[in-house]
Amino acid sequence: MDKQALVIQLVLAIRESASNAARAGAAAAEVAREGATANEKREDSRLALEYGGLALGQGRRLERAKEDLAALERFRPRPLAPG
């Protein structure tokens, strides 16, 4: 089994997740800012709060993905013992 190939697959999956988180966070932040008219925002701030929280969560997801990628870049798997 090629451990490095598995690491590469994991890196690709995490990069995709990070990209998705960045897009979703940006979209949620935009809706939080622009999703309602000024009158609607005064009357009902739930939309902005909900999407603001979603943007915050996606930002955390992105940061975690970056941390995971940094750890994988430092990881050097040892070869399997002959068996």
C-alpha positions, 0 to 999 in steps of 0.5 A, spaced: 500 500 500 502 506 498 501 511 504 503 517 500 498 516 495 493 516 500 496 522 503 495 525 496 488 523 496 486 526 503 490 533 501 485 533 495 479 532 499 481 537 504 483 542 499 476 541 496 472 542 502 476 548 504 474 551 497 467 549 498 467 552 505 470 559 502 465 559 497 459 558 502 462 563 507 463 568 502 455 567 500 453 567 507 456 573 508 454 577 502 446 574 504 448 577 511 450 584 508 445 584 502 440 579 503 434 584 506 432 591 505 434 596 510 426 596 512 426 589 513 433 589 516 430 593 522 424 589 523 427 582 522 434 581 524 434 574 524 436 573 517 442 577 518 444 573 524 443 566 521 447 568 515 452 571 519 453 565 524 453 561 517 459 565 515 463 564 521 462 557 521 464 556 514 470 561 516 472 556 522 471 550 517 476 553 512 481 555 518 481 547 520 482 545 513 488 549 512 491 547 519 489 540 517 493 541 510 499 544 514 499 538 518 499 533 512 505 537 509 509 535 515 507 528 515 512 523 512 509 516 512 514 510 514 514 504 509 510 498 511 514 493 515 516 487 510 511 482 512 
